[in-house]
Amino acid sequence: MCEACESDEPFEPRQPVPPAIIARARAIEAALAGEPAPDAAWAIYLGEAGGAITFAQYQRIRSSTEAAYASAPRARMAPARRPAGIRCEAVG
């Protein structure tokens, strides 16, 4: 069994991988040398199906997914807000 099954920690669901990241990850994985991971392995990795995948499939999918996240455009940060014009006279 893997650590997740043997853990005493409560299960915490994770956020689903956005479709754009999945598409990018699958394209990255398809360009890798070697045998591609089958669709069933992707479904298991993404939590869409139960089952097991080989460690080689896991490594291919995980590295591709991480590369897809790393190459995704970053969300812009909101501009810093100006401080409020209210000042407390009671303090110091």
C-alpha positions, -999 to +999 in steps of 0.1 A: +000+000+000+011+036-005+014+061+022-019+077+014-038+045+023-018+039+054-020+074+067-040+083+098-045+118+084-080+127+071-084+128+034-084+163+020-097+166-016-075+186-039-084+211-065-090+196-099-063+203-125-076+230-150-083+216-185-058+240-201-030+225-178-041+189-186-040+197-224-005+213-220+007+184-198-005+158-223+013+176-251+045+178-231+042+141-222+036+131-258+068+148-269+089+128-244+109+098-255+097+064-246+063+048-242+035+073-236+012+069-206-022+055-216-054+074-212-064+052-183-032+062-164-040+099-169-075+093-155-062+075-124-035+102-118-061+130-121-085+112-097-111+106-124-108+068-120-096+044-094-067+020-099-030+018-101-003+031-125+033+021-129+060+042-114+072+050-149+038+063-159+035+083-127+069+099-133+060+108-169+026+123-160+038+141-129+068+157-146+047+167-175+020+182-152+046+201-133+062+215-165+027+225-177+021+245-145+055+260-147+050+272-182+015+285-176+010+323-176+009+337-141-021+355-128-015+392-125-014+405-090-039+432-081-023+466-077-015+476-042-043+495-025-036+529-011-039+531+027-071+545+040-072+582+049-084+575+084-060+578+113-068+569+149-060+598+172-063+577+204-032+557+197+002+571+207 
